[in-house]
Amino acid sequence: QAQLVESGGGLVQAGGSLRLSCAAPRNIFSVFSASDMAWYRQPPGKERELVATISSDRNTHYADSVKGRFTISRDNSRKKVYLQMNSLNPDDTAVYYCNQVHLDGRSYWGQGTQVTVSS
């Protein structure tokens, strides 16, 4: 079983919305709740870039390109982190990855979920 499992990607028209989910089924509650979580994305032909982060104490940070449109949140009881994406545009097309950093510094990645925004 994978450490992190993303879901919720798909094809959407410009202006539309999607909500990505990242589950951590192998985590116990205490490990997940103490972890910092993040979403990254890799557009076609480009490097992976940070989209949003949420710390264990729920402080959030966003890339300038998504501020005001995307919202990261977490549900520790479900061991999940979410990325609500609104007002999507073609530049948001990418493979989106979930990242988890444990207290001891170990970092884990999900397999990615494709988001395609048509114009």
N, C-alpha and C positions, 0 to 999 in steps of 0.2 A: 504494500500500500504506500502510495506516495506521501511525502511529508506535507506538501501543499497541493491543493487541487483547485484550479480556477474554473469558473463557468460563467455563462451570461453573455459571451461575445456573439457577434453575428453581423448581419448586413442591415444598415439603417440609412435612411435618407438624411441629407443635410438638414439640420434643425431638430432632428429627433433626439431621443434619449435611449440610453441603455444602463443597466445596473450590473456590474460585474461582482461576482462573489469569489471569495477564496476561503476554502475550508482547510483546517489543519487536523485531520482525523486522528493522527497519531499522537498529537499533543495531549498531555494531561492539562487540566484547567490552570494550574499554577504556572506551568511553563508558558502557555499561550498568553495568559494575562500579564506576564512579566516581559513579554517580547515586544520589541518595536516592529511594526509592520509597515510595508510600503508597496506601492504600485509603481512599476516601471513600464516603459513601452519601447518597442523597436520598430520604427517605421521602415518601409521597404528601402533597402539600400543604405540605411543609416545606422548609427550607433544606438545602443540602448540608452535611454534617458530616464531620469527620475520624473515621475508624475506627481506623486503625493506620498506623504508619510504620516503615520499616526503613532505616537509613542505609547508606552505602557500607561502613562498617566493622561493619555488622550490629547496631548498637544499635537496640532496638525501643521503641516507645511505643504505648500503647493508650488509647482512650477508656474512661472508667470503666464505661460501659454494657456493654462487651464483655470487660473484663478477666477472665481465667480461663476464657473460653469460646472466644475467637478467638485464632489464632496466625498471625502473618505471617512469611513466610520468603522467601528468594530463592535462586535457582540461577544464578549468573553465567555458568556454562558454557553453560546453555540460554537465557540472557537472559530469564529468567522470574521473576516474583514470584507468591507464592501467598497465599491467605487461607483457612486452615482454620477453619470455623465449626461449632462444636458447641453442643448444647443450645439450638438456635434457638427463638425465640419470635415471636409475631406482631409485636412491636415491631421486629424485625429486618427486616421487609418494607421493601424499598427498591430503588432502582436503585443498584448498586454500581459505582463508577468507580475506575479505576487512574490514578495520577498519578506522573509522573516529573519530577524536577528535576535538570537537568544541573549540572555544575560552574560553568558560566558564568551560572547562574540561570534559564536558559530552562526553562519548565514546559510539560509536555504532558499531555493527557488522552486516555483511551480513550473509546469510544462508550457504555460502560456495559453492564451485564448485570443483568437483573431477578431479584431474589430475592423469592419470596413464601412466607410461612410461614403455614400454616393452623392454626387452633386446634382 
